[in-house]
Amino acid sequence: MKEQIIERLSRYVKINTQSDPNSETTPSTERQWDLLRLLESELKAMGLDTDLDRHGYLFATLEANIETDAPTIGFLAHVDTSPDFNAANVNPQMIDNYDGGVITLGTSGREINPEVFPDILKVKGHTLMTTDGTSLLGADDKAGVVEIMEALQYLIAHPEIKHGRIRVGFTPDEEIGRGPHKFDVERFDADFAYTMDGSQLGELQFESFNAAEAKITFDGVNVHPGSAKDKMVNALNLANAFHQALPANEVPEHTEGYEGFFHLMELNGNVEKATAQYIIRDHDSTSFENRKQQLIEIQKDINSRYYYDPVHLVINDQYRNMAEKITPLQHIIDIPKAVYAELNITPNTEPIRGGTDGSQLSFMGLPTPNLFTGCDNFHGPYEYASIDVMAQAVQVILGIVQKVAEK
């Protein structure tokens, strides 16, 4: 199976499917259609019924091969890759039997050093796919796409494996937070689903952040600096004052586990006007609401110091902690746990310090935990995928569909 995974992943990662947060279309980029249409043709070649809608949501069905009242199960992965780093001209490198040393990424001058990325030692001895250092790999989430496709191919080739009705979905724009925005839960028609969008072996995630973004505009008063006394209001200083009012240690680089944060994503401006974009994250809903209120109080405080209101704040919720919808449905957590046990995989149920499409889908009526894919160091040139762990992820999918059929 490893050879098939390598071949399929190599083909998929070479297709640039980067999404664009500044686009208002769905998908946000035309290039995502390239992989979606390829997947559609490959699914049809397997003999599956497919449905690719005008927004780039590709659904397919593998019908049950037994008479069963078992629930319909779904598997989901997103086709887009992150806009955070170059995604064009991906040139994957293969490493057989990784020896635990430094991995040189082509001639880019970059390397994956275990002293900097110690988690790579967890895949010592594995077959790895890396970048050449000039692009991201796109295994987030093309590894998940590959795993679903390989599982389907295997089930079709092995009808002795009994299963109920299976729905699969490949979706756009997850990396810019819009993956589920036009996802038709009723049309997908599954009782529950799993996103194949995790990282290291054993991940089984059903807790995510509560998430919001804040967009702030700072209006200054620009006066010639030679005559600015008691007249000028520097928008850059307003932005700095706002940022300094936030707790210095509640940022991504100083938090872990269940600790929330404020993250300054972008800052632009001059004396006349400045803009800032923050994301707000917290697993606890009360703390999350308190964080949003904290921004409002800082805005009020700064505005109170001036004869006009120079700070304008807009906060938009992005997604909520899916644990609220998933933990009451213990069986959809117990099923993959049982499969992990049979495969001697230790489950890691630590909360996601982020979100998946499942975070939103769970509140749309499709409870959707997240499973591992075998890749790491997402969104940059140090991304890699363990082919060995990907093969185990395929086995997990096969195990889940059999467990569900037994219900």
C-alpha positions in Angstrom: 0.0 0.0 0.0 2.9 2.4 0.7 3.8 2.5 -3.0 0.3 3.5 -4.0 0.2 6.2 -1.3 3.5 7.6 -2.5 2.3 7.7 -6.1 -1.0 9.3 -5.3 0.4 11.8 -2.9 3.2 12.8 -5.3 0.6 13.6 -8.0 -1.8 15.5 -5.7 0.8 17.7 -4.0 2.1 18.9 -7.4 -1.3 20.5 -8.1 -1.3 24.0 -6.7 -4.5 24.4 -4.7 -3.7 27.3 -2.5 -6.7 29.3 -1.3 -7.0 33.0 -1.1 -8.5 34.9 1.9 -8.9 38.0 -0.1 -11.2 36.4 -2.7 -15.0 36.4 -2.3 -15.7 33.4 -4.5 -16.2 29.8 -3.5 -13.8 28.2 -4.1 -11.6 31.2 -3.4 -9.2 30.2 -6.3 -9.8 28.6 -9.6 -6.8 26.3 -9.1 -8.7 24.3 -6.5 -10.9 23.0 -9.3 -7.9 21.2 -10.9 -7.7 18.7 -8.0 -11.5 18.6 -7.5 -12.1 17.6 -11.1 -9.2 15.1 -11.0 -10.7 13.5 -7.9 -14.2 13.5 -9.5 -12.8 11.5 -12.5 -10.9 9.1 -10.3 -14.0 8.4 -8.2 -16.1 7.8 -11.3 -13.4 5.4 -12.5 -13.9 3.5 -9.3 -17.6 3.2 -10.2 -18.9 5.6 -7.5 -21.7 8.1 -7.9 -20.3 11.6 -7.6 -21.7 15.1 -7.2 -19.5 18.1 -7.7 -21.5 21.3 -7.1 -20.8 24.8 -8.3 -19.1 25.8 -5.1 -16.5 23.1 -5.3 -17.9 20.5 -2.9 -17.3 17.0 -4.2 -19.4 14.2 -2.6 -19.4 10.5 -3.5 -21.1 7.4 -2.2 -19.8 3.8 -1.7 -23.0 1.9 -1.2 -23.3 -0.8 1.5 -22.4 -4.3 0.5 -24.6 -5.9 3.2 -28.1 -5.6 4.4 -27.7 -3.3 7.4 -29.4 -0.7 9.5 -26.0 0.7 10.4 -25.7 4.5 10.2 -24.2 6.2 7.2 -20.7 7.3 7.9 -18.7 10.1 6.2 -15.1 10.9 5.7 -13.9 14.4 4.8 -10.7 16.1 3.7 -10.0 19.6 2.2 -8.3 20.1 -1.1 -6.9 23.6 -0.6 -3.5 24.4 0.9 -2.4 27.3 3.1 -1.9 30.8 1.8 0.9 31.3 4.4 3.7 30.1 2.1 4.5 29.4 -1.6 2.4 26.5 -2.9 3.6 26.6 -6.5 6.0 24.2 -8.2 6.0 21.7 -5.3 8.9 19.3 -5.8 8.6 16.5 -3.2 11.6 14.6 -1.9 11.5 11.0 -0.7 13.6 9.7 2.2 13.7 5.9 2.8 14.2 4.6 6.3 14.8 8.0 7.9 17.9 7.8 10.1 17.0 10.5 12.7 19.5 13.0 11.3 19.2 16.4 9.7 17.2 16.4 6.5 18.5 18.8 3.8 15.7 20.3 1.8 17.1 20.4 -1.7 19.4 23.3 -2.4 17.2 25.9 -0.6 19.6 26.2 2.4 16.7 25.0 4.6 16.8 21.8 6.7 14.6 19.8 9.1 16.8 19.6 12.2 15.6 17.4 15.0 17.0 19.9 17.5 14.5 22.4 16.1 11.8 19.9 15.1 12.1 17.1 17.7 8.8 15.5 16.8 10.4 14.2 13.6 12.3 11.6 15.7 8.9 9.9 16.2 9.0 8.8 12.6 12.6 7.6 12.6 12.8 4.5 10.3 9.8 5.6 8.3 9.6 6.6 4.6 9.1 10.3 4.5 8.0 12.8 1.9 9.4 16.4 2.3 9.6 19.5 0.3 12.7 20.8 -1.5 12.6 23.9 0.8 11.0 26.2 -1.7 7.4 25.5 -1.1 5.0 23.9 1.4 4.2 20.3 0.7 0.4 20.4 0.9 0.1 17.2 2.8 -2.3 19.4 4.8 -4.7 18.1 3.7 -3.8 16.1 0.6 -2.6 13.3 2.9 -6.2 13.1 4.1 -7.4 13.1 0.5 -5.0 10.3 -0.4 -6.0 8.2 2.7 -9.7 8.4 1.8 -9.1 7.6 -1.8 -6.9 4.6 -1.0 -9.4 3.3 1.5 -12.1 3.5 -1.1 -10.0 1.7 -3.6 -9.2 -1.0 -1.1 -12.8 -1.5 -0.1 -13.8 -1.8 -3.8 -11.0 -4.3 -4.4 -11.9 -6.4 -1.3 -15.7 -6.9 -1.2 -15.2 -9.4 1.5 -14.8 -6.4 3.9 -18.4 -5.8 5.0 -19.5 -2.2 5.3 -22.5 0.0 5.4 -23.2 3.1 3.3 -20.1 5.4 3.1 -20.1 9.1 2.1 -16.9 10.9 1.2 -16.5 14.6 0.7 -13.7 16.8 -0.6 -14.1 20.5 0.2 -12.5 23.9 -0.6 -11.2 26.8 1.4 -10.6 25.1 4.8 -7.4 27.0 5.3 -9.1 30.3 5.2 -11.9 29.3 7.6 -14.6 28.9 5.0 -14.6 25.2 4.4 -18.2 24.5 5.7 -19.7 27.8 4.6 -21.5 26.3 1.6 -21.4 22.7 2.7 -24.9 21.1 2.4 -25.2 18.8 5.3 -28.6 17.5 4.1 -27.2 16.7 0.7 -24.2 15.0 2.3 -26.6 12.8 4.2 -24.4 11.1 6.8 -25.2 10.4 10.4 -21.7 11.4 11.5 -18.3 11.9 9.9 -14.6 12.2 10.5 -12.2 14.7 9.0 -8.9 13.3 8.0 -7.0 16.5 8.9 -4.9 15.8 11.9 -1.2 15.3 12.3 0.7 12.7 14.3 -0.1 9.1 14.8 -2.9 8.5 17.3 -4.5 11.9 17.2 -8.3 11.7 17.9 -9.6 15.2 18.3 -13.0 16.3 19.4 -12.2 19.5 21.2 -11.3 22.6 19.2 -10.8 26.3 20.0 -13.6 28.8 20.1 -12.5 31.3 17.5 -13.1 34.8 16.5 -11.3 37.5 14.5 -11.0 41.2 15.3 -10.5 43.9 12.7 -9.4 47.2 14.1 -9.1 50.6 12.4 -7.1 53.4 14.1 -7.9 56.9 12.8 -5.1 59.4 13.4 -4.8 63.1 12.9 -1.9 63.9 10.6 -0.2 67.3 11.1 3.2 68.5 10.0 5.6 67.2 12.8 7.1 70.7 13.1 3.8 72.1 14.4 2.2 68.9 15.7 2.2 69.7 19.5 -1.2 69.0 21.0 -2.7 68.4 17.5 -1.2 65.2 16.0 -2.7 61.8 16.8 -0.4 59.1 15.4 -2.4 56.1 14.3 0.6 53.9 14.7 0.9 54.9 18.3 -2.8 54.1 18.8 -2.2 50.7 17.4 0.8 50.2 19.7 -1.2 51.3 22.7 -3.9 48.9 21.9 -1.5 46.0 21.5 0.4 46.9 24.7 -2.8 46.8 26.7 -3.2 43.0 25.9 -1.5 40.5 28.2 2.0 39.9 26.9 2.1 36.2 27.7 -1.2 35.3 26.2 0.1 34.8 22.7 0.7 31.7 20.6 4.4 31.5 21.3 3.8 31.4 25.1 0.7 29.2 25.4 -0.1 25.5 25.1 -2.8 22.9 25.9 -6.0 24.6 27.0 -4.4 28.0 27.2 -6.0 30.7 25.0 -4.4 33.6 23.3 -4.6 36.8 21.3 -2.6 36.7 18.0 -1.7 39.8 16.0 -1.9 38.5 12.4 -1.4 41.7 10.5 -0.5 45.4 11.1 -0.4 48.1 8.5 -0.5 51.8 8.5 0.9 55.3 8.8 0.3 58.4 10.9 -3.1 59.0 9.3 -4.6 55.5 9.5 -3.6 52.1 10.7 -5.3 48.7 10.6 -4.7 45.6 12.7 -6.1 42.1 12.5 -6.2 39.8 15.5 -7.5 36.3 16.0 -8.9 35.3 19.4 -8.8 31.7 20.6 -9.9 29.8 23.7 -11.2 26.4 24.5 -13.4 27.6 27.4 -16.5 29.5 26.2 -16.6 31.8 29.2 -12.9 32.7 28.8 -13.5 33.2 25.1 -16.3 35.7 25.7 -14.1 37.5 28.3 -11.4 37.8 25.7 -13.7 39.5 23.2 -15.0 41.8 26.0 -11.4 42.6 26.9 -10.8 44.0 23.4 -14.0 46.1 23.7 -12.8 47.6 27.0 -9.4 48.5 25.5 -11.2 50.2 22.7 -13.3 52.2 25.1 -10.3 53.1 27.3 -8.3 54.5 24.3 -11.3 56.4 22.9 -11.9 58.0 26.2 -8.6 59.8 26.0 -9.4 61.8 22.9 -12.0 64.3 21.7 -13.1 61.8 19.1 -13.3 58.0 18.8 -10.1 57.0 17.0 -10.4 53.2 17.5 -13.0 51.2 15.6 -13.4 47.5 16.4 -15.3 44.8 14.6 -15.3 41.2 16.1 -16.6 38.3 14.1 -17.0 34.8 15.5 -15.4 32.1 13.3 -16.2 28.7 14.9 -16.9 27.2 18.3 -15.5 24.3 20.3 -17.0 21.2 18.7 -16.7 19.3 22.0 -20.1 20.8 22.9 -21.7 18.7 20.1 -19.5 15.7 20.0 -18.9 14.6 23.7 -22.6 13.8 24.2 -22.3 11.3 21.3 -19.7 9.1 22.9 -20.0 6.3 20.4 -18.5 8.3 17.6 -15.4 8.7 19.8 -15.4 5.1 21.0 -15.4 3.6 17.5 -12.0 5.0 16.4 -10.6 4.3 19.9 -11.5 0.7 19.5 -9.9 0.6 16.1 -6.8 2.2 17.5 -6.6 -0.4 20.2 -6.8 -3.2 17.6 -4.0 -1.6 15.6 -1.9 -0.9 18.7 -2.1 2.8 18.3 -2.2 4.9 21.4 -5.0 7.5 21.2 -4.0 11.1 21.7 -7.1 13.1 22.6 -5.5 16.4 23.4 -7.5 19.4 22.2 -6.9 20.9 18.8 -5.1 24.2 19.1 -6.9 25.3 16.0 -10.0 24.2 14.2 -11.1 21.9 11.5 -14.1 21.9 9.2 -15.6 19.6 11.8 -15.6 22.5 14.3 -18.3 24.2 12.2 -19.9 21.1 10.7 -20.6 19.8 14.2 -22.8 22.8 14.9 -24.5 22.4 11.4 -25.8 19.0 12.4 -22.9 16.7 11.3 -20.8 15.8 14.3 -17.3 15.4 13.0 -14.2 14.5 15.1 -10.8 14.7 13.5 -8.3 11.9 12.9 -4.5 11.8 12.3 -3.0 11.9 8.8 0.7 11.4 9.4 2.0 14.8 8.4 3.6 17.6 10.4 5.1 21.1 10.3 2.1 22.4 8.2 2.0 25.6 6.2 5.7 26.0 5.4 8.8 24.5 3.8 9.5 22.2 6.7 6.3 20.2 6.2 6.6 16.4 5.8 4.5 13.3 5.6 5.2 9.8 7.0 4.1 7.3 4.4 4.1 4.7 7.1 1.7 6.6 9.3 -0.5 7.4 6.3 -0.8 3.7 5.7 -1.9 3.3 9.3 -4.5 6.0 8.7 -5.9 4.0 5.8 -6.2 1.0 8.1 -8.1 3.2 10.6 -10.6 4.2 8.0 -11.1 0.5 7.0 -11.4 -0.4 10.7 -14.0 2.3 11.4 -16.3 1.3 8.5 -16.2 -2.3 9.7 -17.0 -1.3 13.3 -19.9 0.8 12.1 -21.3 -2.0 10.0 -21.3 -4.2 13.1 -23.6 -1.8 15.0 
